[in-house]
């Protein structure tokens, strides 16, 4: 069963890119030149965030939101 987290996506004028962040996972964010690229990149970063937390034996928060992205 996939772990699901809320993802917030917005356009950053400063970065000239879409920013996708998973607010439940501290510091977990990615960017992309397109909306789809930002989603794809944040999927990778979420997986890496969780893998790293598990390797370091740190807690992984349970997803809380109704609008979720795996």
C-alpha positions in Angstrom: 0.0 0.0 0.0 1.6 3.3 -1.0 2.2 6.0 1.6 0.2 9.2 0.7 1.0 12.8 1.5 -0.6 16.1 0.8 1.3 18.0 -2.0 1.1 21.8 -2.5 2.1 23.1 -5.9 2.6 26.7 -6.8 4.4 28.9 -9.4 7.5 30.7 -8.1 8.3 33.9 -10.0 11.7 34.0 -8.2 12.7 30.5 -9.4 10.6 30.6 -12.7 9.5 27.1 -11.9 6.6 25.2 -10.3 7.4 24.2 -6.7 5.8 21.1 -5.2 6.2 20.5 -1.5 5.0 17.9 1.0 4.4 20.0 4.1 4.1 16.9 6.4 7.7 16.0 5.6 10.0 18.7 6.8 12.0 20.2 3.9 10.5 17.9 1.4 10.1 19.8 -1.9 11.0 19.7 -5.6 10.6 22.0 -8.6 10.0 21.6 -12.3 9.6 23.7 -15.4 6.1 22.2 -15.8 3.4 21.2 -13.3 3.8 17.5 -14.3 7.6 17.7 -13.9 7.2 19.2 -10.4 4.9 16.3 -9.5 7.2 13.7 -10.8 10.2 15.2 -9.0 8.4 15.5 -5.7 7.3 11.9 -5.9 11.0 11.0 -6.1 11.9 13.3 -3.2 9.1 11.9 -1.0 10.4 8.4 -1.5 14.0 9.5 -0.8 12.9 11.4 2.3 11.1 8.4 3.7 14.0 6.0 2.8 16.5 8.3 4.5 14.4 8.7 7.6 14.0 4.9 7.9 17.8 4.4 7.4 18.5 6.9 10.2 15.7 5.3 12.3 13.8 8.6 12.5 10.0 8.6 12.6 8.0 8.9 9.4 4.8 10.9 9.9 1.5 9.3 9.0 -0.3 11.2 6.1 -3.1 13.4 7.5 -4.8 15.2 4.7 -7.8 14.3 2.6 -6.3 15.5 -0.6 -3.3 13.2 -1.0 -0.7 12.3 -3.5 1.3 9.1 -3.5 
